[in-house]
Amino acid sequence: MEKKKLDRISFLAKKKKAEGLSEEELKEQKALYEEYLGEIRRSFRQTLDSIEITD
């Protein structure tokens, strides 16, 4: 994921704690989280697929 998007996720999380988010920002945060989690899941799946079990 791009550094710009990760920075935006961090910014929105801090703002949410400090003062809250508008509806538009909540939607943006949700979309960014979904994209981020999707990338983590893909990466984890690739790791699992590359594992070979031998006896």
Long-range contacts (C-beta under 8 A, 24 or more apart in sequence): 1-35, 1-36, 1-39, 5-32, 5-35, 5-36, 6-36, 8-32, 9-33, 9-36
